[in-house]
C-alpha cells in the first residue's frame, strides 16, 4: 500500500463544491521525491490506478505489471522541484491500458459526498466538524483527497447542532440525517461511526442516496487509530468505483436513445452535450431530434446502459421522469 505521508494530490481541497465535482487533475500526481525517479513514478502510477479503479488488486494485473516496468510511455509531463516530483499521466494511454486489462474506470465526474463523522473516545461521543484537527482525522481527509473523493464535512454550526445529534448518527436514524443534510445539497451522504475495538479502532460506514433516501452500501474496517479513517476512505472509494465505474473491457455495440427536457438555451445544450461526452461509458453522442425544449440524442455506449444510468441518476443537474423511461429533466 502506498504510504499516505509520501503522496500528495495536486487537487485543491475537495470539501467545497455543491454539485458533482469535475476532477480535472485526476491524472496528475505530486509526490515527495525519494531520489529514485523510476521508483517515484511507479508509486505515483499505483496511486493513480487506485484512484481510477478503487481496487488495489489492479497493481497485480499482468498488463499493469508490464506497464510499470516501462512506465515512460504513460507519462505526459514530469518535473522536479524542491524535493518534489509532479507527474501528469497520459489520460488516453492509461485508459487504453485499463481497457486492455479489463479493469474498471471511475472517471472525472464524481458525486459530492457529505460526511457525518461520529467518534467515541473515552466514553464521549462527538460529531466531527470541518475544522477538526485530530491527526487521525486529518489522515482520513488526506486519504480522501489522494483518492479524489469529493468529500465535505458539516460546519457543525448552530443549524447543524439543532438538526442532528451525535446519537442520531450513532443510532442510524436516517430521518434527521436527511433533514440535516438538505442544506448542503449533496447527492450522497456518508456516515462514520468510530469507536475502540480491542487494541484497534473500528469504523462502521453507511452510504446513502440523498434524493431517493435509500442506503446504497455499508461496511466496516478495523485499524490502529492513526490509520482507521484512511482505511475507511479506501473502503468507500472501492464501493463507489464499483458502483459508478465503467468496465471498459466489456465489449458492447449498444446504442440507446435518450431525451432531455428543459433545454432552454444554447448554453444548456452545450453543457449537456459536454456532460454526456465526458462519461467513460459513452463512445459518441449524436443529436437526432429537437422538439421545443426537449432534445433527443442517440448515444453509442462502450459498456452496458446501467453504467451510464448510474451516473445520470446521481447527477444533481438531472431528474429522471417518473413515467417515461430514458427521459431526464436538465437543470
N, C-alpha and C positions, 0 to 999 in steps of 0.2 A: 504494500500500500504506500502511496506517495506520502512523504512526510508533509503534514499540513503547514509546518513552520517554514518549509522550503519554498513552496509555490504560492504565488500571489496573483490573482486575476487582475487584468488591467481594467476590468469593468469598474465603473463607479459603483458606490454602494447602491444596492437594489431594493431599498426599503421605501422608495418614494412614489412610484407610478401608481395610478389608479386603474388604468386599463391594462390589457395584456401587454407584456413587455416585449419590445423588439430588441433581442440580444445581438446588436450589430458587431460586437467584438468577440463573438462566440469562438472564433478560430484563432484568436490571439492569446498567447500565454506569456506572462512575465515571471521571471524566477531569479532567485539569488544564485549567482554563478558559483560552481564548485571548483572551477579551474579546468574541468574536462568538458569541453564544448559538446562532444558527442554524447556523453552521459547526460548532460543537462538537457539536450534536445530530446533524447529518448524519454526522459522522465516527463518532460513537458508534453510529449506526444501521448504518453499514457494518461495524463490528466485530461487531455483533450478527448481521448476516446471515452473516458469515464463520463465526461460531461455530455458527450453526444449520445452515448448508448445507455448510460445508467448501470452498466454491468462491468465489474472488474474482470470477469471471466473473458472479456473481449481481448485482454492482453495476451492470452494464450492461444488465440485463434491462429492457425498456421500461417495464414496470409498476413496477419498483423505482425507476427514474429518475424517473418521475412522482410516486411516493410521496415521494421525497426532497425534491421541490420544495415539497410541502405536508406536512411531517412531523408537524405538531401533532396530527392525529387518532390517531397511533400512540403518542403519549406519554401515559402514565397519571399519571406523577408527575415533577416536575422541581424540583431545589433547587440553590442556590448557596451555598457557604460556604468561606471561606479559600482563594479562588482555585481551587476545585474545583467541578465540577458532578456531580450524581448524576441519572441518567436511568433511570426504570423504564418500559419499553415495555409496551404493552398486548398481552398474550400472544395473546388471541383475534384481534385485528385483524392482528397480524403474521403469525400462522399462516394467516389468510384470504388475506393478500397472497401468501404463499408458494404457497398452493393455486392462486390465480388465475394466478400467474406460472409454475406447473408446476415449482417448484423443490423440492429435497429438504429434509426436516426431520429433523435428528438431535436427538431430544428430551432430556428431563431425565435419563432412566435411561441411564447411561454406564458401561461396564465398566471397573473399575480395571485399571491397567497398571503392571507392574514394569519399570523401565528399567535395563538393564545398559549402562553408557556406557564404552566403551574408547577412550582417547585416546592418540595417539602424537605426541610433541613432542620435538625434539632427540634423536631415535632412542630415546627412552624411552617405554614404554607403561605406562599405569595405568588402573585401574578407578575411576571417579568415585564418591565416597561422597555420601550425602545432605547432608553438611556442607560439601562443596566450595564455594569462594568465588571461583573464577576468573570474571572479568567475562563472558566468552563463555558460560560455563556458566550463570551467573545469568540472562543474557538468554534462554537457551533455556528455563529454568524459568519465567520471566515470560511467555514466549510461550505455553507450555502452559497457564498459568493464565488468560491472556487468552482462549484458545480453549476453556476449560472442559474440558481434557483431564485426567482423573483419574490423573495420572502420579505414581508414587512411586519413590524410589531406594533401593537397599540401604544398610544402615548400614555395611557393609564392616567388621564386627567379625571376631573370630577364626573364627566359624562360617562366615561368607561366604568368608573368605580360604581356609579349608581345603576348602570345597566347590567353589570355582570360581576359576580363574586368569584373568588378562587374556588369555592365549593361547587359552583355551577360547572366549572371546567373539570374539577376533580370527579364529580359525580356523573359527568356525561349528560348534563341536562341541555339538550340542544335548543330548546325554545329561547332561553336567554342568550345563548351563544349566537344564534342567527340575528336576534334583535340587536345585540351589542355590535355585531359585525357590519350591520347595514350602513353605518356612516362611512365605512372605509371602502365600500363598493368594490370588493374583490370577487372574482369568480369562484375562488376556492378558499376554504377555511381549514386551518390545521390546528389541532390541539395536542399539546405535550403534557404528560403527567409524569414528573420526575421524582424519584424517591430512592432512599438507600435500600440495597438488596444484598445482604451479607457483606462481603468485602468490596462489592462493586455498587454501581448505581444502575437503576433501570428507568427507561422512558417507555411509556405506552403512548402511542400516537394514533390519531384518527384524522382522516382526510375527508372533508365534507364539500359537497356541491352547494354553494350558497343560493343559487337560483331555484333549484329543484328540491333543496333541503333534504338531501339523502346522503348517506355515507358511501364514499367511493372506495375506501381502502382503510386498513388499520394494521398495526403490528407492534412489536416491542423489541428493544435492544438492551443489552447489558454491557457495561464497560466501566473502567475507572472514571471517577468524577470528571477529570480533565478531558476525557475522550468521549463521554456518553452523548453529549449534544451533537458532536460531529458525526458520531456513528448513526444517530437518528436521522441526520440530514442525508447521509448516504442511503439509508433505507427508503426515505421519502423520495429521493431522486430516482432510485431504481423503480419504485412504484409508478411515478409519473412518466418516466421514459417508456415503461411497458404499456401504459395507457395511451399516451399521446404520441409515442414514437411510431415510425413507419418502418416496416420490414422491407428494405429496398431490394433485397434479393428475391422477393416473391414476384414472379413474372405475372403480369396481367395485361389484357388488352381491353379492359373495361373502360367504357366511356359512359358518362351519365349526363343528364340534363338537369341543371339547377336554375331556379328562378329567385331573383332578389327584388323585393318591393321597396318603395320609398327611396328610389334613386332620383333625387330631385335636382341634381345639377351635375355638371361635368366633373367637379372635384370629387363628388361621391363616387362617380363611375370609376375615375382613375384610382381612388383609394381602394375600392372593391376589387378591381382587376389586379392591382398590385398585391393585395392581401391573398387572393387566390393563387397567384403565380408564386408566392413565397412558400406555399405549403409543400413540404417534401414529397407528399403523395401525388402531386399534380405534375403531369408532363406538359400539358398545354391547355390554354383556355381560349375558346372561340365564341364571340358574341353572335347569337343566332336570331334573336328577336327582341324588339322593344315595343312594349305596349303601355303607353302613358309612363308611369314611373316604375314599371316592372321590367327588369332586364333578364333575359334568359340566355344562359351560356351552355355550350357543350364542353364538358371537362374531361380530358383524357387522363386516366389515372395510371400511376406507377405501382399502386398497391390497392388492396381491397377498399371499397367505398367506406367501410366502417372506420378506417384510419382517418379519412378526411372528415367524416361526420363527427368524430370525436372532437376535432379541432373547431369545427363550425359551432357545435353545440355549446362549447365553453367560451367562445369569443364574446366579450361584453358588448360588441357592436352588432351582434346578430341575435335575432329572436326567431326561433322556428315557429311556423304556423301550426296551430293546434289540430287542424283538419287535413290540410293538403301536404302531402309528402314532398320533400325536396324544395320547399318554398321557405325563404327566410326574409325577415324584415331587417333592413340595414339602417343603423342609427348614424 
